[in-house]
Amino acid sequence: MSKLFEALGLDLRILFAQILNFAILLVALYYVAYKPIFKFLKERREGIEKGVKNAEEAESKLKIALKKEEEIINEAKKEALKIVEKAREEGVEKKESIIEKAKEEVGQIIQSEKAKIKAEKAETLKEIKKEVSGIVILALEKVLDEKIDNKSDKELIEKVTKSLA
């Protein structure tokens, strides 16, 4: 076999030294370059995976937050509609209450005015009766040409007023 190497122009000692140098170079490169590069690549891969995972988590949290926001907005709209409807109902009730109160006040005013009119009518009738009785007395005095006493005067007045009424 040594003739084969000699025919090819290879020296075994040089070949062995080159293999040994290459192995030393590989070990040195493994510890100096290859291992740190793989460590860097591994850290980078882990960082990218962590970033992707964080992005996915953030996206899911964002979706959840958007759903909650939409639910809150819908609840707020429903609550606003309830408040508006309640205010509308209260307004209608207040309006009806005010109208009812006004009707009652108008009824009271009408009743009080009727009572006043009745009282005024009664007072006017009294005055008319007094005036009529006075006129009747004057007419009777002229007819009889003498004044009757007070007692018979009153009886006569009452009789005349009853006949007039």
Number of C-alpha atoms within 10 A of each C-alpha: 6 10 9 9 12 11 10 9 9 13 13 12 9 10 12 11 12 12 12 12 12 12 12 12 12 14 13 12 13 14 12 11 13 14 12 13 13 12 12 12 12 12 12 12 12 12 12 12 12 12 12 12 12 12 12 12 12 12 12 12 12 12 12 12 12 12 12 12 12 12 12 12 12 12 12 12 12 12 12 12 12 12 12 12 12 12 12 12 12 12 12 12 12 12 12 12 12 12 12 12 12 12 12 12 12 12 12 12 12 12 12 12 12 12 12 12 12 12 12 12 12 12 12 12 12 12 12 12 19 14 12 16 20 13 12 16 19 14 12 15 13 11 9 10 10 9 12 14 8 9 9 10 13 14 11 17 19 14 12 16 15 10 8 10 6
